[in-house]
């Protein structure tokens, strides 16, 4: 409710991709957080911040995404969904989508 953002960096190991015969076991780190009513958890792939677009055809980048989430976190989740989705397409305009985009938000 105070608007504090905590960014948790994901593991370097990917969930998908081709199986590397030399390295079947991937290293993931368990992380636990105490959440309270009103907290929001966003999970997303790198496809959103890596998308090229805008007036100069540059990447959206994490700093811009963090600012976007800060600006909309107090809105209802359906409004956030619509804003995040429309913002992506406004940013990329007619440029090709460079990667898959997964974005999920959950309000506790």
N, C-alpha and C positions, 0 to 999 in steps of 0.2 A: 504494500500500500504506500510505502514511502518512495517508491520508484527506484530503489537501488537495483542496479544490474550486477549480476554475478555471471561471468562468462566462464564456462567450463570447457576447456579444450578437449577434443576427442582424441582417441588413440590414433596412432599413425597407421595401424593395421586397418585395412578396409574389411567391410562385412562381405562384400561380393568379390567378383573377379575370378581369375583362373587360379586353380589350386597349384601351389608351388610344391612339387614333390619333395624338395629338400626341407621345406618348412610347413608341415601340415598344421602344427599348433601355432595359433596366432596369440600374441600377447595383448590382453585387454586389462585395464585397471578398473576395479570396482570403485565407485564413488558414491557416497551417501550424503544426503542433505535433509535437514529438518525443514519441512514446508508447513506453512500455516494457511488458513483460509484467506483467500484473496490473492495468494501468490500465483504467478503465472510461470509455467515452464514452456520454453520454446525449444524445439529441436529441428534442425535443418541440415541439409546437405550443403556442400560447397558450391552447388550449382547456382544458387541465388547470388551470393557475393561475387562469384567469378563471372557473372554475365556481363558481356560488353554492351554498351549503349550510352545513352545520354548525349548531350550535344557534341562531345569530343570522341565518342566511340570507345570510352574507357570502361574498365571493370567497375561494378557497383561497389565492391569492397566492404569489409567488415565494419569499418568505422561508420559508413553511411547506413548500414543495416542496423547497427546498435542505436544510432540516432533515430532511425525510423521507429524501432520498437519502443524506445523511450517516449517518443511523441504520441504513440497510440495505445500504450499499455492500459490506460484507464478506460478505454472504450469497450463496449460489449464485444464478445469474441466474434460474432458474425460480422460486425463492422470491421474488426481487425482483419479477418479473413479477406473480405472484399478489398480492403485497402492494400494489403500485402500483395494480393493477386494482381490488382489493376496497376499498382506501382511497378511490378515486374514487367508487365507488357508495355507500359508507358516508357520505361527505361530502355528496354531492348529495341523498341520500335520495330523496324523491318530487318534488323540484324538477326542472324541465325542464332538459335538457342545453342549454347556451347556444351551443355551438360544436362543430366537429369536434375530436376529440382524437387526436393522433398521439403516441406515446411509444415510443422505441426505446433499448435499452441494449445495448452491445457491450463484452464484457471481452476485452482484448487477450491 
